[in-house]
Amino acid sequence: MDKTDRERALIESLKLQMDSLLQKKQAVDLGIEGLKQEIARQVMRQESLERSLEESRRIAAGIEEKAHLSAAKILAEAEALVAVKREKLSAIEQEIALLRAELEEKASGEPVPQKDDDNLHSTAQNSPDGISSPQHHNTDSYPNFSRVAASRASGDDNIYSMKLVGFVNARHFVVFGGATGPVHAHSWQVETEVDVPRGIGDTIEFSRVSQAVSAALGPYENTILNQVHPFDLILPTTENIAMYFFNRLDEYLAKLGLKLYQLSLWETPTRGIQVNNHNLALDKQIAAELKARDGNAAYREAAAILDPDFAKLDQREKELANNKKLLSKPPPVSAGSRRGPYSTRQYLLAAVLILFLSLLAYQHILWTPVEQRFPWGSDSWGHLFKAEMLYEQIQQGNYYPQFTEYWYNGVQPFRYWAPLPYYALAGLRGLSGDIFTAGHLYIYLCALLGALSWLLLSRRMGLWPAVMAALVWLLWQDNVRVAFSEGNLPRVLATALLPLLFALFLHIITRRKSYGAIIAVILTVQLTLLCHAMIAAVYCLSLALFVFFLWVFQGCSVKDLARGLMVLAAGVLTSSWWLLPSLSGGITGIDAQAVKQVVQFVPAHISLSPLCRFKNVEIIYWGISLIMLLLSSLATWKSKPAWARSLVVCGIILLLITFPLFRAIYITLPLSHLLWPLRFSSFAALAVLASGFTLELEEKRQRWLQSSTVAACLLVVLLVFLLVDCLFSFRLLAHTGTRPFTIIQSGEFIKQEPGWRVATIDLSQLGSAPSFTFSEMAGLEQVFGWAWQGAVTSRNIMLLNTGLEQQYYPFLFRSCVDLGATDLVVKEDV
């Protein structure tokens, strides 16, 4: 029983499997049948397409034949009508001539000799454009032809020949080796010689021949030949033009019963082509080209009507051909996309935001207590002394003082030191009433000017990315260090002009017709040079490096590169009235090798460490956030325009040259003793900030950045990191100090003595405070101390530093006495 059940179950299972296999077989059969039907449909479609193509060719041939027949019919009817009109016109002219002769005979009482036909037609007047033709014939739009020679015997069949000369004024271009030449103009001189048969020699007129020539060649007057048939099919070389003109003119003259014997086409007075035979091969070539072009167009139209898929394939073929053509061309020169213009309201909102945040950041500098309004930077006091001296001299009517006796046996204060910052400080001194308050206001206004200048890059970066960069620029640690710790007030104004200079320079590189911007760049270079000559030289070299890499990245042409360099050179040369005198003496007169030995380079583990600034606030700190910004720029490299990529490369190069690793290379460069590596820090910061906050338009970015939300989040994160990093340095550096009481007490003490010159022995550790205190407050002349490079005796003074460092005290004291020092102020720990 169990065995029977198992067999029955097995049979049922086999039946089920057989049913399943049968179902699968049916499905496969259905699939095969479907494929057969699909193949049949494709075959029918292919046959339909072939029939469509055949029908389109037949239609095109019929259209072409009808067009030729219609054109020939219209032309024959027109020529017949014109011939009749010309005969009537000729008869009327003869009648008019006879009547005029009879009137003259009756008026004079003497018979008037009859004029022959040739003389009659030689009385034709010139049309306004110099075309020789009868008064009644308007040929203003045709080339001018006039009779030039007597008749010539030409055998038994020809009684004489007519010669005419005219001009065809037109333009053309020629293609050689796949390269298209420029469009240029010619005034081709056309000389024709027409044989007049014996049978019509007495009836043919010059006017009819001239009209035939004008009708044949007139359509080419004042045109670009490449755009006119048949030169849209064949190249308009002088040879092709001459042969085609001969063929067409020969056909026109044949209808008058004449034969064109010779045609000469002169491209220049000394170079021409002469044709004597009708070129049938040229006519066949033109007909074949025309038929191929028109037939192809008609075929495509008919096929597109009969089969919609053909239109899609045809469009795809055209797109591929266009893409191939574009790829064969050299890549276009583009520095990057420009954003749409922003409204005045948006710019005002951005400017107000920058102004508000700048006041918030610098409020403790602008409104500081009176007893704490003094600078603490090493060079601040010396620059304020020159500004105070200038203010006093201006009040006395001396607007450009050439000499001050208070420093180094007499010095020209505005020969080595550029004058513009001191005039700005003197003006603020007059407004604020105090030179120290003027100094703080000067630093704030320079920071604000630099931040607002970033808005000029809004069309390149985007408005809000430009605002982000401006906010970072307000607090940027190196800018703050130069202003407060270093106290280099001339460089502060030069740094404020840097975003303005870069924005204008980028404009003249990428937009050729920008004469106003060119003048603005020249003026900005002049202003920068009158702030700090060496910083101006650094900026010009950095801009030259930038435009070179912009050319490498195909963001500008060679002409753009040359124009940018010439504009920078023009800005420097037009400042020669001050620059040339400043280059003699001062730091430029010091031994270059000696200066190169003290050029400062900062190791990366110090300048990039966020902790070292807390140990020494005066050390240069690039910022760890700057490295993050560089890494972000490299990660989004493909989403940046060419000018931003150029800035990334420039920023990396200018960052690297500040490291001691590159010292051996850098000091071998020309002018390296004047162009110190750390002076490139301002442009390096601008390069990294501008490139880091710049992205191309959404459709040109990398896929993961095409979302505006993702791009905005990335920029906000970078902004937060930069602001946090900068705020630490800003709190450490941006503050004021109290009076230097020890130095003031020393000044008051030596003032009580009968001396009149003082030397400060401090290895420059006291900065410029003694220079201001001893000169401005105590009224003592100074022979040694801060900023000795501008002294006439700078070489001798430099040796005093060497004597002090090497502890050659007898030499030091003797030299101070030789320089006229009556008092010595020595720092205790020196």
Residue pairs with C-beta under 8 A, 6 or more apart in sequence:
48 306
48 307
49 303
49 307
49 310
52 302
52 303
52 306
52 307
52 310
53 299
53 303
55 302
55 306
56 298
56 299
56 300
56 301
56 302
56 303
56 306
57 295
57 299
59 298
59 302
60 294
60 295
60 298
60 299
60 302
61 295
63 298
64 291
64 294
64 295
64 298
79 255
86 208
89 136
90 205
93 120
94 120
97 115
97 120
101 112
101 114
101 115
104 112
105 111
105 112
117 202
117 205
118 206
121 134
121 205
121 206
121 207
122 147
122 206
124 132
124 133
124 134
124 135
124 207
125 134
125 135
126 132
126 133
127 133
127 138
127 139
127 140
128 140
129 140
129 144
130 144
131 139
131 140
131 142
131 143
131 144
131 145
131 214
132 144
132 145
132 146
132 147
132 210
133 139
133 207
133 210
133 211
133 214
134 207
137 207
137 211
139 211
139 214
139 218
141 218
141 221
142 214
142 215
142 217
142 218
142 221
143 166
143 167
143 168
143 169
143 190
143 214
143 217
143 218
143 221
144 166
144 167
145 164
145 165
145 166
145 190
145 192
145 210
145 213
145 214
146 164
146 165
146 166
146 210
147 162
147 163
147 164
147 206
148 163
148 164
148 165
148 191
149 163
151 159
151 160
151 161
151 162
151 196
152 160
152 161
153 159
153 160
154 160
154 161
154 195
154 261
156 198
157 195
157 197
157 198
158 195
158 196
158 197
158 198
158 259
159 196
159 197
159 198
159 201
160 196
160 201
161 193
161 194
161 195
161 196
161 261
162 193
162 194
162 196
162 206
162 209
163 191
163 192
163 193
163 194
164 191
164 192
164 194
164 206
164 209
164 210
164 213
165 189
165 190
165 191
165 192
166 189
166 190
166 192
166 213
166 214
166 217
167 187
167 188
167 189
167 190
168 187
168 188
168 190
168 217
168 220
168 221
169 185
169 186
169 187
169 188
169 221
169 222
170 185
170 186
170 188
170 220
170 221
170 222
170 223
170 224
170 225
171 183
171 184
171 185
171 186
171 223
171 224
171 225
172 183
172 184
172 186
172 224
172 225
172 226
172 231
172 236
173 180
173 181
173 182
173 183
173 184
173 224
173 226
174 181
174 235
174 236
174 237
175 181
175 235
183 224
186 267
188 238
188 241
188 265
188 266
188 267
189 265
189 266
189 272
190 213
190 217
190 245
190 263
190 264
190 265
190 266
191 262
191 263
191 264
191 265
191 266
192 213
192 249
192 260
192 262
192 263
192 264
193 260
193 261
193 262
193 263
194 209
194 253
194 258
194 259
194 260
194 261
195 258
195 259
195 260
195 261
196 204
196 258
197 257
197 258
197 259
199 257
200 257
200 258
204 256
204 257
204 258
208 256
209 253
209 256
209 258
212 249
212 252
212 253
212 255
212 256
213 249
213 252
215 252
216 245
216 248
216 249
216 251
216 252
217 245
217 248
217 249
219 228
220 228
225 231
225 236
225 241
226 232
226 236
229 290
230 244
230 286
230 289
230 290
231 240
231 241
231 244
233 286
233 289
233 290
233 293
234 240
234 244
234 282
234 285
234 286
234 289
238 265
238 267
238 272
238 273
239 273
240 282
241 265
241 273
242 263
242 264
242 265
242 273
242 274
242 275
243 275
243 279
243 282
244 282
244 286
245 263
245 265
245 275
246 260
246 263
246 275
246 277
246 278
246 279
247 278
247 279
247 282
247 283
249 260
249 263
250 259
250 260
250 278
253 259
253 260
261 276
262 274
262 275
262 276
263 274
263 275
264 272
264 273
264 274
264 275
265 272
265 273
265 274
265 275
266 272
267 273
300 310
300 314
303 310
303 314
304 310
304 311
304 314
331 554
332 554
333 554
333 555
333 556
333 557
333 560
334 554
334 555
334 641
334 642
335 506
335 509
335 510
335 550
335 555
335 556
335 641
335 642
335 643
336 460
336 510
336 555
336 640
336 641
336 642
336 643
336 644
336 694
336 696
337 641
337 696
337 697
337 700
338 459
338 460
339 458
339 459
339 460
339 461
339 462
339 463
339 697
341 459
342 458
342 459
342 463
346 463
347 455
347 458
347 463
350 455
350 458
350 463
350 464
350 466
350 467
351 452
351 455
353 467
354 448
354 451
354 452
354 455
354 467
354 470
354 471
354 474
355 448
357 471
357 474
358 444
358 447
358 448
358 451
358 474
359 366
361 474
361 475
361 730
361 734
362 443
362 444
362 447
362 734
364 734
364 735
365 440
365 443
365 444
365 734
365 735
365 736
366 440
366 441
366 444
368 440
368 736
371 738
371 739
372 736
372 737
372 738
373 434
373 436
373 437
373 440
373 736
374 436
374 736
374 737
374 738
374 739
374 740
375 381
375 384
375 436
375 439
375 440
375 484
375 487
375 736
375 737
376 484
376 485
376 735
376 736
376 737
377 483
377 484
377 485
377 486
377 487
377 488
377 767
378 485
378 486
378 487
378 618
378 764
378 767
378 768
378 786
379 486
379 487
379 488
379 489
379 767
379 768
379 786
379 787
380 439
380 487
380 489
380 767
380 768
381 487
381 767
381 768
381 769
381 771
381 772
381 773
381 786
382 487
382 767
382 768
382 771
382 772
382 786
382 787
383 421
383 422
383 425
383 439
383 487
383 488
383 489
383 490
383 768
384 425
384 435
384 436
384 438
384 439
384 489
384 772
385 768
385 771
385 772
385 775
385 776
386 413
386 414
386 417
386 422
387 421
387 422
387 425
387 426
387 429
387 435
387 438
387 439
388 426
388 429
388 435
388 776
389 401
389 404
389 406
389 413
389 776
390 401
390 413
390 414
390 422
390 423
390 425
390 426
391 425
391 426
391 429
391 430
391 435
393 399
393 401
394 426
400 414
400 419
401 413
401 414
402 412
402 414
403 410
403 411
403 412
403 413
404 410
404 411
404 413
405 781
406 775
406 780
406 781
406 782
407 413
407 771
407 775
407 781
407 782
407 787
407 790
407 791
408 782
408 783
408 784
408 788
408 790
408 791
408 792
408 793
408 794
408 797
409 781
409 783
409 791
409 792
409 793
409 819
409 820
410 792
411 790
411 791
411 792
412 790
413 790
414 422
415 581
415 582
415 585
415 586
415 790
416 582
416 585
416 586
416 587
416 789
416 790
417 490
417 790
418 490
418 529
418 530
418 531
418 532
418 533
418 578
418 582
419 530
419 578
420 490
420 493
420 527
420 530
420 531
421 442
421 489
421 490
421 492
421 493
421 531
421 532
424 442
424 493
425 435
425 438
425 439
425 442
425 489
428 438
428 441
428 442
428 445
429 435
429 438
431 438
431 441
432 438
432 441
439 489
440 736
442 489
442 492
442 493
443 483
443 484
443 489
443 492
446 483
446 492
446 493
446 495
446 496
447 473
447 474
447 479
447 483
447 496
448 474
449 496
449 497
449 500
450 473
450 474
450 479
450 495
450 496
450 497
450 498
450 499
450 500
451 470
451 471
451 473
451 474
452 470
453 496
453 497
453 499
453 500
453 503
454 466
454 467
454 469
454 470
454 473
454 499
454 503
455 463
455 466
455 467
455 470
456 499
456 500
456 503
456 504
457 466
457 469
457 499
457 502
457 503
457 506
457 690
458 466
460 506
460 641
460 643
460 694
461 469
461 690
461 693
461 694
462 694
462 695
465 693
465 694
465 695
465 715
466 693
468 693
468 715
468 718
468 719
469 689
469 690
469 693
471 719
471 723
472 689
472 719
472 722
472 723
472 726
473 479
473 499
473 686
473 689
475 723
475 726
475 727
475 729
475 730
476 685
476 689
476 726
477 613
477 621
477 623
477 725
477 726
477 729
477 730
477 733
478 620
478 621
478 622
478 681
478 682
478 685
479 492
479 495
479 682
479 685
480 726
480 729
480 730
480 733
480 734
481 618
481 620
481 621
481 729
481 733
482 488
482 491
482 492
482 495
482 682
483 489
483 492
483 734
484 733
484 734
484 735
485 617
485 618
485 733
486 618
487 767
487 768
488 532
490 531
490 532
490 535
491 531
491 532
491 535
491 682
493 531
493 532
494 528
494 531
494 532
494 535
494 536
494 539
494 682
495 535
495 682
497 524
497 527
497 528
497 531
498 528
498 539
498 682
498 683
498 686
499 686
500 524
501 521
501 524
501 525
501 528
501 539
501 543
502 543
502 686
502 690
504 517
504 520
504 521
504 524
505 521
505 543
505 547
505 564
505 567
505 568
506 643
507 514
507 517
508 514
508 517
508 518
508 521
508 563
508 564
508 567
509 547
509 550
509 556
509 560
509 561
509 563
509 564
510 555
510 556
510 560
510 643
511 517
512 560
512 563
518 567
521 567
521 568
521 571
522 567
522 570
522 571
522 574
523 571
524 571
525 536
525 539
525 540
525 568
525 571
525 572
525 575
526 571
526 574
526 575
528 535
528 536
528 539
529 536
529 571
529 572
529 575
529 578
529 579
530 575
530 578
533 579
533 582
534 674
534 675
534 676
534 679
535 679
535 682
536 572
537 572
537 671
537 674
537 675
538 675
538 679
538 680
538 682
538 683
539 683
540 568
540 571
540 572
541 675
542 650
542 654
542 680
542 683
542 687
543 564
543 568
544 564
544 565
544 568
545 650
545 653
546 646
546 647
546 650
546 687
547 556
547 560
547 561
547 564
547 565
547 646
548 561
549 645
549 646
549 649
549 650
550 556
550 561
550 642
550 643
550 646
551 557
551 558
551 560
551 561
552 646
553 642
553 645
553 646
554 642
555 641
555 642
555 643
555 645
555 646
556 564
572 579
582 588
585 790
585 792
585 794
586 789
586 790
586 794
587 595
587 674
587 789
587 790
587 794
588 674
589 794
589 795
590 789
590 794
590 795
590 798
592 673
593 673
594 798
595 673
595 674
596 667
596 672
596 673
599 663
599 666
599 667
599 672
599 673
599 676
599 677
600 676
600 677
600 678
601 658
601 659
601 660
601 662
601 663
601 666
601 677
602 619
602 620
602 658
602 659
602 660
602 678
603 659
603 660
604 659
606 612
606 619
607 619
607 620
607 621
607 622
607 658
607 659
608 621
608 622
608 623
608 624
608 627
609 621
609 624
610 621
610 623
610 624
610 725
610 728
612 619
612 621
613 619
613 621
613 728
613 729
613 732
614 732
617 732
617 733
620 658
620 678
620 681
621 729
622 655
622 681
623 722
623 725
623 726
623 729
624 725
625 718
625 721
625 722
625 724
625 725
625 726
626 685
626 688
626 722
628 718
628 721
629 688
629 689
629 692
629 718
629 722
630 648
630 651
630 652
630 688
630 692
632 692
632 714
632 718
633 640
633 644
633 648
633 688
633 691
633 692
634 648
636 695
636 701
636 702
636 705
636 714
637 645
637 648
638 701
638 702
639 695
639 696
639 700
639 701
639 702
639 705
640 648
640 691
640 694
640 695
640 696
641 694
641 696
644 690
644 691
644 694
645 691
647 686
647 687
647 688
647 690
647 691
648 687
648 688
648 691
650 683
650 684
650 687
651 684
651 685
651 687
651 688
651 691
654 680
654 681
654 683
654 684
654 687
655 684
655 688
656 662
657 666
657 677
657 680
658 677
658 678
658 680
658 681
666 672
666 677
667 673
692 718
693 715
693 718
693 719
695 701
695 705
695 711
695 715
698 706
698 708
698 711
699 706
701 711
704 710
705 711
705 714
740 766
740 769
740 773
743 766
743 769
743 770
743 773
744 773
744 777
746 770
746 773
746 825
747 770
747 773
747 774
747 777
747 778
747 780
748 778
750 758
750 774
750 778
750 780
750 823
750 825
751 778
751 779
751 780
753 822
753 823
754 822
755 780
755 822
755 823
756 780
756 781
756 822
757 780
757 781
757 782
757 783
757 819
757 820
757 821
757 822
757 823
758 774
758 778
758 780
758 781
758 782
758 783
758 821
758 822
758 823
758 824
758 825
759 782
759 783
759 784
759 785
759 800
759 816
759 819
759 821
759 823
759 824
759 825
760 766
760 770
760 771
760 774
760 782
760 784
760 785
760 786
760 825
761 784
761 804
761 812
761 824
761 825
761 826
761 827
761 830
762 770
762 785
762 825
762 826
762 827
762 830
763 801
763 804
763 805
763 827
763 830
764 786
765 827
765 830
766 827
767 786
768 785
768 786
768 787
770 782
770 785
770 786
770 825
771 782
771 785
771 786
771 787
774 780
774 782
774 785
774 825
775 781
775 782
780 823
781 820
783 797
783 816
783 819
783 820
783 821
784 797
784 800
784 816
784 819
784 821
788 794
788 797
788 798
791 797
793 819
796 815
796 819
797 819
799 815
800 812
800 815
800 816
802 808
803 809
803 811
803 812
803 815
804 812
804 830
813 824
816 824
